[in-house]
Amino acid sequence: MAAKLNQDQLKRTIGLPGALSVTINQVIGGGIVSLTGVAIGITGGGTPWAYIIAVVTIILVSIPYAAMASALPAVGGTYTWPARVVDPRLGFINMWMALMQQCALSLYGLSAGIYLHSLSDSFDPVIVAVVIVSIFYIANLMGAAFSSRVGVWLMVLMLIGFSVFIVNGFGHIEWNAYPEPLPHGFTQLLSAAALLTFATMGSFGVAELGREMKNPSRDIPLAMIGGTLVVGLLYVLIAIPAVGVLPIAEVADQPLSVVAAEIMPHGWWVFFILGGAMVAIVSTLNAQLLWGSKGLVAATDDGWLPAAFGRVNARFGTPHRILTALFVLGIVPAIAGLDISIIGTAASALVQVMLIVILIVSLRMRYVMPDALARAPFSIPVWLHWALTVVGTAVNLYQITLLAADFTPVVWIALAAWLAIGVLIMALRYPAVARILAAREAASDSDADEPARLNDNSTERTTP
């Protein structure tokens, strides 16, 4: 009989609203607050159009991803899909690259602390970071259902906060003097769109929760594509007044709070900072804790890490030890005063590489698991799959080029060190992993043959 896996203890408690909240909360982060001003500096009045291009690009990239998630819902797809479709070693390295993103939890906590500090000097950003990461660590310990419900309420509060900005902003737009859409040419518009894809991606995390969703084959594509569309519409509606209220020179390279202070009474401005900008950051933190542990759970089941490390609590259905490790990973950089922007930059590049791997794996799956794709509620024709994989790979390579252009020597060293550790673990652990997977396959074949043997024995006993 096949051994029971840690991932078998995860509970199917997340419905479509919870899945949508994971996507929306993961996509809407500090990027909309900080990057909108940068985009205005690049392309001026073209910023709303840059957001449209960015959202369309991300949706095109996410379609093959969603098709694979619909065909093969899995725990920790960043590990499981490459491991099952190509090779376990590719799965581990892909999961290792995605894991570095979890090191940026301090970034979210400190960003929230900075927003609170802007309201009052009594808030220490480091203390705020530790408290916020601790709160959402506890929320995630209590189970995916609890964490996703928290995410739904955060999503509602955040949408209200940004809606206040939109409503007030449209009432202050100088339509007769609205900036032109291409002040610096079409190339600069595309450059701004490329930058803004960092503020619009994030829907991929929900695919990690395949074993905790009630109807993953249907809900993952709906959450990935539908959630990105909702966020994209919100971003465009925010960008229109962000560009059209104040002169471009006053808002270029400035955060949204500058425009918010112009269009809102002080009380509403405070609500926008707390309910919009800060909640956007902490909701991303909550969503990342929710899905970020799942690749490690799948990896421990295959033997890459000790099985006890990935053990799932029977009462709450959560991997407590992995979550605790992520919690420590999330607070140590803040307490130590490390420059977490280095981690964030390096992690962004590795996530782009991870997405390229997943796109190629999705195409490979079409040829090695055609029956799974044929049965999936969400599928795409082969010509479209090829086209989207090529487009998505090109977009991600372009993003990597943009990121690499700003790398410092320290970032290169951090990337090299992280990958070297991953390769070392892979080399040392792969022989044990191969034995575990071979034994599991043999046990699975034995279980499949058992009914046939029982039937044969029954026939022999009843044959005259």
C-alpha positions in Angstrom: 0.0 0.0 0.0 1.3 3.5 -0.9 2.5 5.6 2.0 0.3 8.5 3.1 1.7 11.9 2.1 1.7 15.2 4.0 -0.3 16.8 1.2 -3.0 14.3 1.7 -3.8 15.9 5.1 -4.6 19.3 3.5 -8.3 20.2 3.7 -10.4 21.3 0.7 -12.0 24.4 2.2 -11.4 27.2 -0.3 -14.2 28.1 -2.7 -14.3 30.6 -5.6 -14.6 33.7 -3.4 -11.6 32.7 -1.4 -9.6 31.9 -4.6 -10.5 35.3 -6.1 -9.4 37.0 -2.9 -6.0 35.2 -3.0 -5.5 36.4 -6.6 -6.7 40.0 -6.0 -4.8 40.3 -2.8 -1.6 38.9 -4.3 -1.8 41.2 -7.4 -2.7 44.4 -5.6 0.3 45.3 -3.6 2.5 48.3 -3.0 3.2 48.4 -6.8 0.1 50.4 -7.6 1.0 53.1 -5.0 4.7 53.4 -5.9 5.0 52.4 -9.6 2.2 54.5 -11.0 4.3 57.7 -10.4 7.3 56.1 -12.0 5.2 55.1 -15.1 3.9 58.7 -15.3 7.5 59.9 -15.4 8.2 57.5 -18.4 5.0 58.0 -20.5 2.9 60.8 -18.9 -0.7 60.6 -20.0 -0.1 57.2 -21.5 0.0 55.6 -18.1 -3.6 54.2 -18.2 -2.8 52.7 -21.6 0.4 51.2 -20.2 -1.7 49.5 -17.5 -4.0 48.1 -20.1 -1.1 46.7 -22.1 0.4 45.3 -18.9 -2.8 43.6 -17.8 -3.4 42.1 -21.3 0.2 40.8 -21.3 -0.2 39.1 -17.9 -3.5 37.5 -18.9 -1.9 36.1 -22.1 0.9 34.6 -20.0 -1.5 33.2 -17.4 -3.7 31.3 -19.9 -1.3 28.4 -20.4 -0.6 28.4 -16.7 -4.4 28.2 -16.0 -4.9 25.5 -18.5 -2.3 23.3 -16.8 -3.7 24.0 -13.4 -7.1 23.0 -14.6 -5.8 19.8 -16.0 -3.6 18.8 -13.1 -4.6 20.6 -9.9 -1.7 20.1 -7.5 -0.1 21.1 -4.2 2.7 23.5 -5.0 2.5 23.5 -8.8 5.8 25.3 -9.1 7.4 22.1 -7.8 4.9 19.4 -8.8 4.3 20.2 -12.4 8.0 20.3 -13.5 8.7 17.3 -11.3 5.9 15.1 -12.8 6.0 16.3 -16.4 9.8 16.6 -16.9 12.1 15.6 -14.0 12.1 15.9 -10.2 15.3 17.9 -10.2 13.8 20.6 -12.4 10.8 20.7 -10.0 13.2 21.2 -7.0 15.2 24.0 -8.7 12.0 25.7 -9.9 10.5 25.6 -6.4 13.9 26.8 -5.0 13.8 29.9 -7.3 10.2 30.6 -6.3 11.1 30.2 -2.6 13.3 33.2 -2.6 10.2 35.3 -3.0 9.2 34.3 0.5 12.3 36.0 1.8 10.6 39.3 0.9 8.0 39.0 3.6 9.9 41.6 5.6 9.6 43.9 2.7 5.8 43.9 3.0 5.9 44.4 6.8 8.4 47.2 6.6 6.4 48.9 3.8 3.3 48.8 6.0 5.4 50.2 8.8 6.6 53.1 6.7 3.0 54.0 5.7 2.0 54.0 9.4 5.1 56.0 10.3 4.0 58.7 7.7 0.8 59.1 9.7 2.6 59.3 13.1 6.2 59.2 14.3 5.2 56.9 17.1 5.0 53.9 14.8 8.4 52.2 14.4 8.6 50.5 11.0 10.6 47.5 12.3 8.2 46.8 15.2 5.2 47.2 12.9 6.8 44.7 10.5 7.3 42.1 13.2 3.7 42.6 14.5 2.1 42.4 11.1 4.0 39.3 9.9 3.2 37.7 13.3 -0.5 38.4 13.0 -0.8 36.8 9.5 1.5 33.9 10.5 -1.0 33.1 13.3 -3.9 33.5 10.9 -2.4 31.0 8.5 -1.6 28.6 11.3 -5.4 28.4 11.9 -6.0 27.0 8.4 -6.5 27.9 4.8 -10.2 28.5 5.3 -9.6 31.0 8.1 -6.7 32.7 6.2 -8.8 33.0 3.0 -11.7 34.5 4.9 -9.4 37.1 6.3 -8.2 37.7 2.8 -11.8 38.3 1.6 -12.3 41.0 4.2 -9.0 42.6 3.4 -9.9 42.6 -0.2 -13.3 44.3 0.5 -11.6 47.0 2.7 -8.9 47.5 0.1 -11.3 47.9 -2.8 -13.3 50.5 -0.8 -10.1 52.4 0.0 -9.1 52.6 -3.7 -12.7 53.3 -4.8 -12.6 56.4 -2.5 -9.5 57.6 -4.5 -11.2 56.9 -7.8 -14.5 58.7 -7.0 -12.7 61.8 -5.6 -10.1 61.7 -8.3 -12.6 61.8 -11.2 -14.3 64.8 -9.7 -11.0 66.7 -9.9 -9.7 65.8 -13.3 -9.0 68.7 -15.7 -10.4 67.0 -18.8 -9.6 70.0 -21.1 -6.0 69.9 -20.2 -5.6 66.1 -19.9 -2.0 65.1 -20.8 -1.4 63.5 -24.2 -1.0 59.7 -24.3 2.3 59.5 -26.1 4.5 62.4 -25.1 7.7 60.4 -25.4 6.7 58.0 -28.2 5.3 54.5 -28.4 8.6 52.9 -27.2 8.4 54.7 -23.9 4.7 53.5 -23.6 5.9 49.9 -24.0 8.7 50.5 -21.5 6.2 51.8 -18.9 3.9 48.8 -19.6 6.8 46.4 -19.1 7.5 48.1 -15.7 3.9 47.9 -14.7 3.7 44.1 -15.3 5.4 43.9 -11.9 2.3 45.6 -10.4 -0.1 43.3 -12.3 1.4 39.8 -11.9 0.6 37.7 -8.9 -2.3 35.6 -10.0 0.0 32.6 -10.3 0.1 32.0 -6.6 -3.5 30.7 -6.4 -2.5 27.7 -8.6 -0.4 26.5 -5.7 -3.6 25.7 -3.7 -5.0 23.0 -6.0 -5.4 20.5 -3.1 -7.2 23.0 -0.8 -9.9 24.1 -3.3 -13.3 22.6 -3.5 -13.4 22.8 -7.3 -9.8 23.6 -8.4 -10.1 22.7 -12.1 -12.8 25.3 -12.5 -11.9 27.9 -9.9 -8.1 28.3 -10.6 -8.6 29.5 -14.2 -11.5 31.7 -13.1 -9.5 33.2 -10.2 -6.3 33.7 -12.2 -7.9 35.4 -15.3 -11.0 36.9 -13.6 -9.0 38.3 -10.7 -6.4 39.9 -13.0 -9.2 41.5 -15.0 -10.8 43.0 -11.9 -7.5 44.3 -10.7 -6.6 45.6 -14.2 -9.9 47.6 -14.4 -9.2 49.0 -10.9 -5.7 50.0 -11.9 -6.8 51.8 -15.1 -9.5 53.7 -13.1 -6.8 54.8 -10.6 -4.3 55.8 -13.3 -6.7 58.1 -15.0 -7.0 60.7 -12.1 -3.4 60.0 -11.1 -2.4 61.5 -14.4 -5.2 64.1 -14.9 -5.5 66.0 -11.6 -2.0 67.6 -11.1 0.6 68.7 -13.6 2.8 65.8 -14.8 5.9 67.4 -13.3 4.2 67.3 -9.8 3.2 63.6 -10.0 6.0 62.0 -12.0 8.0 59.6 -9.9 5.8 60.3 -6.9 3.6 57.9 -4.9 -0.2 58.0 -5.2 -0.4 59.6 -1.8 0.6 63.0 -3.4 -2.5 63.0 -5.6 -4.6 61.6 -2.8 -3.7 64.5 -0.5 -4.8 66.9 -3.3 -8.2 65.4 -3.9 -9.3 64.2 -0.4 -10.1 65.8 2.9 -7.5 64.7 5.5 -9.8 62.1 7.1 -10.4 60.4 3.7 -6.7 60.7 2.9 -5.9 58.8 6.1 -8.5 56.1 5.2 -6.9 55.8 1.8 -3.5 55.3 3.3 -4.8 52.7 5.8 -7.6 51.0 3.9 -6.1 51.2 0.5 -2.3 51.4 0.4 -1.4 49.6 3.6 -4.1 46.9 3.3 -2.9 46.3 -0.2 0.5 45.5 1.2 -0.5 43.3 4.2 -3.1 41.4 2.1 -0.3 40.5 -0.3 1.7 39.2 2.7 -1.3 37.1 3.9 -1.8 35.6 0.4 1.8 34.8 0.0 1.9 33.0 3.4 -1.2 31.1 2.3 0.2 29.7 -0.9 4.0 30.0 -0.4 4.3 26.9 1.8 2.7 24.5 -0.7 5.8 23.9 -2.9 7.8 22.9 0.2 5.0 20.5 1.3 5.2 18.7 -2.1 9.0 18.7 -2.0 9.1 17.1 1.5 6.8 14.4 0.3 9.2 13.5 -2.4 12.2 13.5 0.0 14.0 16.7 -0.9 13.6 17.8 2.7 12.8 15.8 5.9 9.2 14.6 5.8 8.7 15.8 9.4 9.4 19.4 8.2 6.4 19.3 5.9 4.0 17.5 8.4 0.5 18.9 8.2 -1.4 19.6 11.4 -4.4 17.3 11.6 -6.7 19.8 13.3 -6.1 22.9 11.1 -4.8 21.2 7.9 -1.7 23.5 7.7 2.0 22.8 7.5 2.9 24.4 10.9 6.7 23.8 10.7 7.0 25.2 7.2 4.9 28.2 8.1 7.1 28.8 11.1 10.2 28.7 9.0 8.7 31.2 6.6 7.7 33.4 9.6 11.3 33.4 10.8 12.5 34.1 7.3 10.0 37.0 7.2 11.1 38.8 10.4 14.8 38.2 10.7 15.7 40.6 7.8 13.6 43.3 9.4 15.0 42.9 12.8 18.6 42.6 11.5 18.2 45.8 9.5 19.2 44.1 6.2 18.7 45.8 2.9 15.8 43.7 1.8 15.5 45.6 -1.5 18.4 43.4 -2.6 16.4 40.3 -1.8 13.3 41.7 -3.5 15.2 42.5 -6.7 16.9 39.1 -6.9 13.6 37.3 -6.1 11.8 39.2 -8.9 14.3 37.9 -11.4 14.1 34.3 -10.2 10.3 34.5 -10.3 10.5 35.5 -14.0 12.7 32.5 -14.7 10.3 30.3 -12.8 7.4 31.5 -14.9 9.3 30.7 -18.1 9.9 27.1 -16.8 6.1 26.7 -16.0 5.1 28.0 -19.5 7.4 25.5 -21.2 6.3 22.7 -18.9 2.6 23.5 -19.7 3.4 23.0 -23.4 5.3 19.8 -22.7 2.4 18.5 -20.7 0.2 18.7 -23.8 2.3 15.9 -25.4 3.0 13.7 -22.3 -0.4 14.0 -20.6 -2.9 14.6 -23.4 -5.8 12.9 -21.7 -5.5 15.2 -18.6 -5.7 18.3 -20.8 -8.6 16.8 -22.8 -10.6 16.3 -19.6 -9.9 19.7 -18.1 -12.8 22.2 -17.8 -10.5 24.9 -19.2 -8.4 24.1 -22.2 -6.9 25.9 -25.2 -6.1 24.7 -28.8 -2.5 23.7 -29.6 -1.8 26.6 -31.9 -2.8 29.1 -29.2 -0.8 27.2 -26.6 2.3 27.5 -28.7 1.7 31.2 -29.5 1.1 32.1 -25.9 4.1 30.2 -24.7 6.3 32.0 -27.1 4.8 35.4 -26.3 5.0 34.7 -22.5 8.6 33.5 -22.7 9.6 36.6 -24.7 7.8 39.0 -22.2 9.5 37.3 -19.2 12.9 37.4 -20.8 12.4 41.1 -21.4 11.5 41.6 -17.8 14.6 39.8 -16.7 16.7 42.0 -19.0 15.1 45.1 -17.4 15.8 43.8 -13.9 19.3 42.7 -14.7 20.2 46.2 -16.0 19.8 47.5 -12.4 21.5 44.7 -10.6 24.3 45.7 -8.3 27.3 43.3 -7.5 25.6 42.4 -4.2 22.4 41.3 -6.1 24.5 39.1 -8.4 26.2 37.6 -5.4 22.9 37.0 -3.6 21.5 35.2 -6.7 24.6 33.1 -7.2 24.7 32.1 -3.6 21.0 31.2 -3.5 21.2 29.1 -6.6 24.4 27.4 -5.5 22.7 26.3 -2.2 19.8 24.9 -4.2 22.1 23.0 -6.7 24.0 21.6 -3.7 20.9 20.3 -2.0 19.6 18.9 -5.3 22.9 17.0 -5.9 23.0 15.6 -2.4 19.4 14.6 -2.0 18.5 13.4 -5.5 19.6 9.7 -5.0 17.2 9.5 -2.0 14.4 11.2 -3.9 14.8 8.8 -6.8 14.5 5.8 -4.4 11.4 7.3 -2.7 9.7 8.0 -6.1 10.6 4.5 -7.4 9.2 2.9 -4.2 6.0 5.0 -4.5 5.5 4.0 -8.1 6.1 0.3 -7.3 3.5 0.6 -4.4 1.1 2.3 -6.7 1.4 -0.4 -9.4 1.0 -3.1 -6.7 -2.2 -1.4 -5.5 -3.5 -1.2 -9.0 -2.8 -4.9 -9.6 -4.4 -6.1 -6.4 -8.0 -6.0 -7.7 -7.0 -8.0 -10.7 -5.2 -10.6 -8.5 -8.3 -10.9 -6.3 -10.5 -11.3 -9.3 -8.2 -14.1 -10.7 -8.2 -15.9 -7.3 -12.0 -15.7 -7.1 -12.3 -17.1 -10.6 -10.0 -20.0 -9.8 -12.0 -20.9 -6.7 -15.3 -20.9 -8.5 -14.2 -22.6 -11.7 -15.5 -26.3 -11.7 
